C-alpha cells in the first residue's frame, strides 16, 4: 500500500473515531437541553456545511479532529437557560463524559464485527516443556488458563500483557485452568534460565516469521529492527515460518557467537551481523496462544467483544503508568505519523492473506485507537474532557463552581502544554519513521 493511501486510510480511521466521540457529546448535550450551534469535522476553512434544526454541521479543510460547539461552553452566555454553563453539574458531567464513553462503544461495535468474523483468542496452552515448571505443575497442551497469579484471564493476549508489565521472579505463581471441562488449580514455580537472546517475540506457527514485539534495549531493537519486520534467513538458512525459526534455534542454540540475520521490511531485504546478548530470566515452561482465533456463538461474541475493549483499555492505562513512572523513553511516544507508518506495515504484512484480512487488521487498529482515545480523554489534564470532568467533580464537592475565569486560564495553560507535547511527538515520529 502506497504512503498516500496509508495516509488516507489513517485519516479515515481518525475521522470516524473523532466523529463518534463528538457525536457522544452532541446527543447527550441535546438530551440535556443544551444548544449546539455547530458540529464540525476537522479544522480550518469550511469545505461544506448544512443545517439541521439549530445545529450547523460542517466539514473543514484539515480533516484531523473535530468539535461539538455548545452554547456557553467557554463560560459565556451563562444566563441563557440553554447554555452549557446554566445546566446543573450532573448534566454537564454526563455531556462531557459521553465523548470518551462513545469511543468505548465504537470500540465494542468494531470488536463485535471482528470477533463475529474471525473469533476470539482463547488462552490455551500450546506447548509444555518436558520436565519444565509447567509440566511439573500438571499443565498440558490444550488446557485453558483462566487465572494467572490472581489476574483473571479471558483471552490469550491478556497473558502477554501480564508478562509485559510484570517481571517474573522465582516466586510461586497460582494458576487456575480448564482441563477437559474441569476447573483445576495448581502452583507453578518459574525456573531461572541462563541463555543468549536476540530480544524479540514471534509467533511459533506456520505463518511467516514476523516480529510481533521487541525487548526494550535488546539486540534487535538496538540494531534498528522493528516490529512487523519478517525474518527470512538465519546464518544462511532460509526461514519461511515461525515454526521453522523455532526448529532452527532449537537445533542451533545461540551461544554468543556472531550471527547473520536477514529480514524483509516493505519488500526490501536487510542483512545484519549481530552478537546475541547473555541474559538471565525466569521461565514458566509453557507456550500459549496469543493470536490464534476460534469462532464462537453470537452470545459469546458479545462477551468477548467486551473483553477485547477491556484488554485495550487496560493496556493503555498500564502503558501510561509506565510513562508517568519514567520507565518509557521518549522514543516510545508515537503520534499520527507513526500510526500511519504502522498501518502501512500492517497492510503490507497481511495483504498476502487477502483483502478481508487487510480490512480486519485495520479494524483491529480502529479498536485500539478508539479505546486509546477514550482513555486519554479521561485523563485529568486541563483542556481534555478529563480536566473538565475534574472541575465538575470539584464543584460537586465544594457545592459551587470554580470561577470561570480561573478555570479558563487553567484550560488555556493546558492547551499550550498539549500543543508543545504534540510538536514533540510529531518530531519524534519523523525521527523514528524516516531516520531510523
ABEGO torsion letter per residue (X at the ends): XBAAAAAAAAAAAAAAAAAAAAAAAAAAAAAAGBBBABBBBEBEBBABBBBBEABBBBBBABBBEEBBBBBGAAGBGAABAABAAABBAAAAAAAAAAAAAAAAAAAAAAAAAAAAAAEBBBBBBABBBBGBAAAAAGBBBGBBBABBGGBBBABAAAAAAAAAABBBBABBBBBBBBBGGBBBBBBBBBBBBBBBBAGBBBBBBABBBBBABBBBGBAAAAAGBBBGBBBABBGGBBBABAAAAAAAAAABBBAGBBBBBBBBBGGBBBBBBBBBBBBBBBBAGBBBBAABBBBBBAAAAAAAAAAAAAAAAAAAAAAAAAAAAGABBAAABBBAAAAAAAAAAAAAAAAAAEAAAAAAAAAAAAAAAAAAAAAAAABBBBGBAAAAAAAAAAAAAAGBBBBAAAAAAAAAAAAAAAAAAAAAAAAAAAAAAAAX
